[in-house]
Amino acid sequence: MSHLAGRGIADITGEAAECGMLGYGKAGQRTTGIRTRLRARAFAFAEGTADADRRLMTVVCDLPLVSGGLVQEVVRRLPAGWTESNVMITATHTHCGPGGYFHHALYNSNTGGFRPKTYAAIVDGITEAALAALADLAPAELSLAHGELHDTSVNRSRRAFDRNPEHDRAYFPKAIDPHTTLLCIARDGELAGAVHWFPVHNTSMTNTNTLISSDNKGYAAYKWERLDHGADYLAPEQSAPVTAFAQTNAGDMSPNLNLRPGSGPTEDEYENTRITGTRQQESATGLLAAATPLTGPLDHRITHLDLSGTEVGPEFTGDGRAHRTGAPVGGAAALAGAWADGKGFAGFREGRNPLWDALSQRVIYALSPALRDAHSPKALVLPAGPLNRLRPMVQERVPVQLLRIGRLYLIGIPGEVTIVAGLRLRRTVAGIVGACLKEVLVASYSNGYFHYVTTPEEYDAQEYEGGSTLFGRWQLPALCQTAAVLATAMRDGRPVHRGTPEPLPTARPNRRTPAPDEPHPGRAYGDVLSFARIGGHVTASFVAAHPNNDLRRGDTYLAVEREVGGGWTRIADDGDWSTTFRWSRTGRTTSTATVTWTVPDRTAPGAYRLRYFGNSTDRGAFTGTTEVFDVR
């Protein structure tokens, strides 16, 4: 069966200054600039012709999470025939992206509310990437390969993992999931695109970092596209391959190998990001030669599951009895945070929390046996279900999706799935459709967000992941039951009941606006305040305006330029690993932008300069340029 495939890439970077970051939930972690821009990478597939009935798309986004609002708006903007069933929008789960793009209030808690500019940047960018992928649809050769990647992840919740039955633990003898999968798109024998799946948290950058960063998975894509193939992200046309590094069941997989934030492989978070990203990229390129042709049909199914009250049959619960999931409640362990990647709130810890445990067991569960059956032994702290009746806080009706690309199956789950929970979902689907287990993957962080998914055994440990399994002990069995329905319908060629999607709540915008810009006294916008070169680092500070005046999506706040033939050629921008863009206030209305370039090895000798591009509220666009300096 012949396939068409298309690829697209676009910038989805939101507000680079004074916007709370999503992921760690820290009030003080607010954007102060850019380390690397965030991008959406879209891959469209069709059988035989571009308007074929069998077609699907996956979009891998450098985002902390995917919100239901993003999915609805992007799908609305796509041509007829593209729906939430055949479009999967998934996040790499960087914790260093601007937040404020959810319609559910919990995820805007450190942004002062909904941020229309960031939301628009993300929606516009995802849509742009998706439309580019559709325009790029052309005959292609698809191929698939599998491998293993070690020394790149560690189980941050071993106490919970060890509670699983031996036959599950035996599948992961080192308590990690090393499985890698590479989907290649080639044209005339040349690589045009690729998606690499591997489970590891995108948390090499710590909760003290305030520069926007795509983290280790973003670096992997950057290295393959830009460093290895010379991609120019600012060019109107892209000729380099588009390569994405997607998540699978990464819920308990940390990149911090020493089980401390920013620790392992080194003690430097930037270097850890680069090393962990490089290892994933080298895993991908190492699989190219082993890839075998991927043939077969395309197919898709989706349903919406009300996790607040799903009855789960005894064949899925594991104890031979039927049970029901419960309304969403966050546990005390959830507020503790995953200590390997960054502690949460003071006064809470993973595991036992005596005060909250006693209150829940002796009072709340004693009064409600149904609640006890759904949630015990969780120490109940955040009753999101009741709060949802006052103000929508978290999603309760969630999409569960199943995509098929030939012999590859992707189970779209809008949450963070641990490796054993993922194994059970994969076994469920593989057993029904008759697929090889390694070719059934859980696509976590897809199409929405409802926090974690643990096995019932892991849930009982009440580590961070169990405390964050909002709908209780039977949440995974409910998802397995739903995945079985999708897989059976796909196997039998039948439609599936779509369920009732959750209505999109009304967003409450952040109404704070920055004070109008003013240049420093006696200065003009773009004036160079300082310039220094120390070793391999070149740094310049400029009279600035607020970066959020113009997010410069698809553009840049800075440029490193080299003199070539009497003119100037841009050789790096704010999407490059070698640069940083930092912004800071110097007064109520005045600010400074600092551009740093770390000169890469093997940089061509010649004359160079740094530039800064800004937009003020009163005078519009402006540019600052340093003196010329030599690289020898």
N, C-alpha and C positions, 0 to 999 in steps of 0.2 A: 504494500500500500504506500503510495507516494504521499509525502507531506510537504506543506509549505510552512515556512517559519519566518518570523520577522523580529527584529530587536529595536529597542528604543531606549534612550537614556536622557534624563533631564534633572535639573537642579531643583531640590525641594527644601533648601535652607530657609529657615524662618528668621525670627528677630535675633540679631546678633548682640543686642545689648539690653540689659535690665529686664530680661524675661526669665522666669523660673524654668529650670530644666526638669524634664520628666524622666523618671527612672528610680532615682534614689529617694525622692520625696523630701529632700532637704530644703527648708525655707531659704537658707542663705546661698544655695547654689543657683546663681543667676548669671545669665550669659554676659560675658565681657569681651567677646570677640570670636575669632574663628581659628581653629587649628586645621581642620579640613572641612570642606563643604559636604552637605548631605545630598544624596542622589537617589533617584528612582530608576530601576532598570527593569524594563518590560520585555516579555517574551511571548509572542503570539504564535499559535499553531493552528493549522487547518488541514483538512483532508482533501487533497486534490485541487480544490479551487478556493480562492479567498472568501467566497460567499457560501462555502459548504455549510451544511447543517451541523456537522461535527467540527467544532472549533473551540479553542479555549485559550486563556491567557493567564500568566502569572506575573505579578509585578513585585519585585524584591526592593524594599525601601529602606534606606538608612534612617530609620525612625526608632524611637524608644518603643512605641506601641502603635497599633492600628486602631482607629476609632470607627464605630459604626457610621458616623456622619461622613467621614472621608469616603468610605466604600459607597454609600448611597449617592453622594454627589458625583464621584468619578464615574460610576456606572451610568448615571443620568446623562452625562456628557458624551458617552460613547455612542457609536452608530447603532441602529436597530440590530437586534440579534445578540448583543452583548449584555449579559445579565449578571446578577450576583451569583448565579449557578455556575457559569463558565468563566468567571473572572475571579482569581484569587489574589488578594492584596496582602502581602506579608511583610513583617518588620524584621530587621536584623537585631533589634533590641539594644541599640546603643543607649547608654544612660546619659549621654552628653548632647542631647538635642533639645531645642526649646519646646516647652509644653504649651498648654492653653488651647489645644485644638480638639478637645473632647466636648461633647454635649452633656456628658455625665459629670457632675460637679467634683467628685472626688479627685479626678485627675487634673483639675485646674486649681488645686488647693494652694499651690505656691506660685501661681501666676496672677492672682487677683481676679480670676475669672477667665472667660473665653477671650482668645486673642485673634481677632479677625485677620490681621496681617499674616500671622504665622499659618493659620488655617488656609487662607487663600494661596499662600506660597506652596503649601504641600499639595492641595487639590490641583492647582494649576500645573505643578510639576509632574505629578503622577499622570494626569490626563495627557500632558504633552508627551511623556514617555510612551504611554499606551497608544496614542494616535500615531506616533512615529513607528512603533512596532507594526501596527496595521498597515501603514503605508509601505513598510519594508517587506511585507509578506512576499515570498518568492520560493521557488523549489529549493529544497535543502535536504542534506543528508543528516539524519539524526543518529546519534550513537550514545551508548551508555557504558559506564565503567564503575566498578566498586573497589574500594581499598580500605585500609586502616590507617589512622593517624593517632599516634601516641605522643607523649610528652607535650601535650597541648591543652589538656584538661585534667581536672581532679574532681572527685566527688566531694562537694562541700557539706553534704548531709549524710555522712557514712552511718551514723547511728540509726537513722531512719531506713536507709538502704538495707542494712543488715537484718531488719525485721522481716524482709520479704522471704518467701519460701526458697528453699535451696535450688529448686529447678529454675527459678527466675534469676537468682544470684549467679548460678553457674554460667548463664549466658554472658555475664559481664564479670569475668574472673578478677579483673582489677578495679571493679566498681566504677568503671567509666564505659561510655559507649564510643569506641574508636571508629565506628563505621562511617565511611565517606562514600558519596555517590556523585558522579559527574555526568551531566547531560550536555552533550556537545552538539552544536549546530555548525555545519560546514557547507560551503558552496564551492563547487569545483575543486574540492580537496583542501580548501583553505578554511581555517577556523574563522567563523563569523560571530559566534557567541557561545556562552557556556554558563551553566548554573551548577554550583558546587554546594552540596548539603553536608553539614557537619555540626554536631551539637556542642556548643560551648557558649557560655554567657559572653555577651559583648561588653564586658566590664573590666577591661584592662585599665581604662581610665578611672580614677577614683572619684569619690563624691566631693573632693576638694577642688577638682578641675572645673573651671568656668568657661573654657573655650569650647565652642561647638566642635564636635569630633564624631566621625563615623566609626571610631574605635577599631578593633582588630579586624573585623570582617570588612569594614570599609577600606582599611589599608590593604587587605588582600586584593580587593577589586582594583584599587588604585595602582598597586604594583603591577598587576597583570596588564591593565589597560594603558596606563600612562608611562610607567617606567620601562616596561618590556616592549610595548607596542607603539609608544609615542602618541597616544591619544591626546588631542587638544580639546578639552571640555568646553572651551569658549568658541570654538569654530562652528559655523553654521551647519556644516556637514561632518559626520563622523565616519571615518574609514576603519578605525581600529575595532577589534572585537569588543563586544559588550559582555562583561563577565560579572556574575553576581555570586555572592557567598551567603547562602540562605541557612536558616536554622532548622533543626529537627527537634528532638526531645531534649532540650538543653536545661530543663528546670533545675536540676541539681548539679550541673556541670559548670565549674568555675575555671577561668583562665589563670587565676592566681594560685599557682602551683604550691606555694608555701602556706596556703589557707590564711593569708592576711591580705588586706587591700593593697594593691600595687606591689605585691611581692611575688616574684617568680614569673618568668625565669630570672629576672634581675630585681633590683630594688628601685628601679626607675619606671614610672608608669608609661612614659612615652616610648621608652625602649621596649618595654613589655608589649605594648601595642604593636610596634613594628615587628618584633620577633614572632609573636603569636599570629599576626596577619601573614607574615612571610611563610610560616609553616603551613598554613592553610592553602596559600597560593601555590607553594611547591607541591603540596599534596595533589592539587588539581592538575597542574601541568604534568606531574608524574603519571597521572592516569590517562593522559591523552593517547598514548600508544596502545593501551590495553582496551580502549573503547571498542565495543562491538555494535553492529548496526541495530538501531531501534526501530522496529516496524510494528504495525498493528494499529488498531483504531484509537480515536480520541473519544472520551466520554466524560460526563460530569453529572453529579447529583448534589443537591443541597436541601437541608431541612432546618427548621428553627425549633429549638428545644427549650422549653420552659424549665430551667434547672431549679426553680424554687419549689417545684412540687411534682417531680417526675417519679412515677412508680417504676421500680426496677424489678424485673422478673428474677426468680430464684436461680435460673441458669447463668445469670451474670453476677449475682451478689457474692457467690463463693461460700455462703453458709447454708444454702438450700432453702432460704426463706425470702419472700419479697420484702422490699424496703422502699422508702420514699426519701428523695433528696429534701433538703430544707431551704428556707429563705436564706439569703446571703448574710453571713456574719463573719467578721474578721476576728481572729484569735489573738491572744496576748503575744504569742510567738511571732505573729505577722508584724507587730509593731517593733519587735526586737531587731528586725532586719536579718539578712544573711551575713553573718559576721565575717565570712571569708571575703566578701565583696564590699562590705561597709555596714557598720552598725546602724541601727535605726534609732528609736527613741529611748531615752534614759528611763530606767525603772522597769524595763521589760527584758526578757531573755528567751532564748530558744529552749524548748523543753518545758520544765515546770516553772510556773509562776504562782506561788502558793496562795496569794490573796485572791487572784482572779480564779484559780482552780477551785478554791473552797467556795467562793460565791456562786460559781456556775454549778458545781456538783450538788451543794447542799440547799441551794435556793432555787435557781432557775430550772435546772433539770428535774428537781424534785416536784416542781409544779407542772412540768410539761413533759410527759413521757415521749411524745412524738418528737419534740425538740431534742431530747436526750438520744433517741434512736438515730436521728439524723446527724447530730453534731458532736456528741460526747466522743472523746474526752477533751474536746477543745475548750479552752478557757475563753468564754465569750466576752468580747470587748466592744466591737463596732457592729451594732445591729443595722447593717445596711438595708435589709429588707424593710423594716418599719420606716427608716429614714427615707427610703425611696418614695413612700407615700406622701411625704412632705415636700421633698425636693429630690429629683432623680440623681442618685449618687453613683450606682453601678448598674451594669447591664444584667438582666435576669433571663431574657429570652435570647439565646445565642445561636449563631449559625454553625452548623457542622457540615462540612463539605467533603466530597470525594471526587478527585480528578484522576483521569487515566490518560497517560501518554504511552501508547503501546503497552509494554509489559511493566511500566513504572506507574505506581499508584501513590497519590498524595492525599493524606487525610488532613483536611484543614481544620485545625482546632484554635479557637481564639483565646488561648491561654498558654501557660508555661508548664510543659509536661515533663515529669521526671523520666529517667531512662527506663525504669521498669514499668511505669504507667504507659509509656510509649510502646514498650514491647508487647503489652497486653492488647493495646489498640491494633498494633500491626498484626499480631497473631490472629485477632478476630477477623480482620479484613482478608488477610492472606488465605486463611482457611476456607473462606466462602468463595472467593474469586479464583482460587487455585493458583495463586501467585507464589513465587519464591519469596521468602520472608525478607531477604535483603533488598527486594525491589518494591517493598511497601514502606513508605516513610510517613512519619507524622510531621506535618508542616505546622509547627507551633507559631503563635503570634499572628495568626491569619484572620482577617475579616472582622476583627473586633477584639475585645479584651475582657476577660473575667477572672484574672489572676491565675492561681496554680491548679495543677492536677496531680494528685498523689495517689498511690495505691491505698486501699484501706489499711494495710499493715503499716505503711509509712505515715499515714494520717495519725495513727495512734501514738506515734512518737512525738507529735506536735513540735517538730522542728519548724524553722521559718516556712518551709514549703507547705507543711501540713496546716499551720496556722493560717496560711494564705489560700487554702483550698476552701473557698467561701461557702460552697453549697453542701459541705459535709462529707461524711465518710463514704457515701454511696455515689459521689459525683463521677468517679471514673467508671464504675459499673454502668451508670446511666449513659455515659458517652460511648462505651463499648456496645451497649444495646442499640444505640442510635447508629453507630458505625456499621453494625451488622445489618440494619435495615437498608442503609444506603448501598452496602456491598451486594446484598441480595438483589435489590432492584437493578443495580448495574449488571450483575451477572445474568439476570433473567430478561434484561432489555425492557424493564417496566419503569414507568415514572414513579416518583415518590411524593408523598404528601409534603408540601412545602412548609407546613406549620404556619404560625403567625409571627411575623417579624415584630420586634419591639419598636414601637413608634419613637421617632427621634425627639428627645426633649428639646425644649426651648433653651438655647444657650444664653447665659448671662454674661455679657461682655465686660471686660475690664475697662472701666471708664476713666482711668488715670491717663493723662497725656503728658509727655515731657514738656518742660518749659521751653519756650522758643529759643533757638540757638543764637548765640552771640560769639563773635571771635574774641580771642584774648585781647585785653586792652593794648592798643597801639599795634595790633597785628591784623593780618588778613587771613581768611580761611585758606588752608593749604600751606601756610608759611612753615618752614622747617624750624623747629624749636631746638633740636639737638641731632647730632649725627656722630656715630662712632663705629669704628671697626676694631674688634678685639678678637684676635685669632681668626677663626673661621666664621665669626658671626658679624653681620653688618646690621646696625639698628639705627632707625631714624624715628623721631617724634614730630608730629605735625599738629598745627591748629586744626581742630576737627569740628564736625557737626555730628548730631546723633545718627548712628547707623540705621536706625529704624525709619528714618525719613524715606529711605529708598533701600529695600533689601537687596537690590542688585542681583536678583535671581537670574541665573544664566550669565552673570557678569562677575565682577571682582571688585573688592575694595582696594586692592594693591596690585602692583606689577613690579617684577624684576626685569629690567630691560638691558639688552646688550647692543652696543653699537655695531652695526653691520652695514658696510657699503655706504656710509654716510647717513644712514637712518638708524632707527631704534627698533629692535625686535623683542617682543615679550618672550621671556624664557621660563617664567614662573608666575603664578598668581596665588590667590588666597585658597585655592583648592589643592595646592601642593604641600607635600609633607615638609619641604625645606623652609616653608614660610609660616609666620604667625602674624595675625592681626589682632591687636589689643586696643580696647577703647576704655577710657576712664574719664570721669568728671573731674574738673578742676574748680568748679563753682556751680552755682545753680543753673547757669545757662552756658557755661564754657566747658570745653572738653578737649582731650588730647587723644590722638590716634598714634599708636606705636607699631611700626612695621619692622619685623626682624627676618633676615634671610640667613640661614645657615648654609654656607657655600658647599654644595655637594662635591665629593671627590670627582676628579676628572672633568670639572667644569672648564670649558674652553677659556683660554686666556683672552683678555681683552678689556675694553672699557665698559663699565656697567653703571646703572643708576637705579634708585628705588623711587616708586611713585605711589601716591595715595589718592583715591578718588572718593569724594564725598558729595553730599547734597544737604544744603542748609534750608531751614524753613523760610528764610527771608531772601536769599540770593541764588537759590537753585544750585546747579552742579558746579563743582570746582575741582581743581587738581593741585596736588603738591608734588614737587620733584626735588630730589636731593642733588648735591654736587656729584660729578662723575668720579668714580673710583676704579682702580685697576685690580683685576684678578690675574695673577701670574702663575 
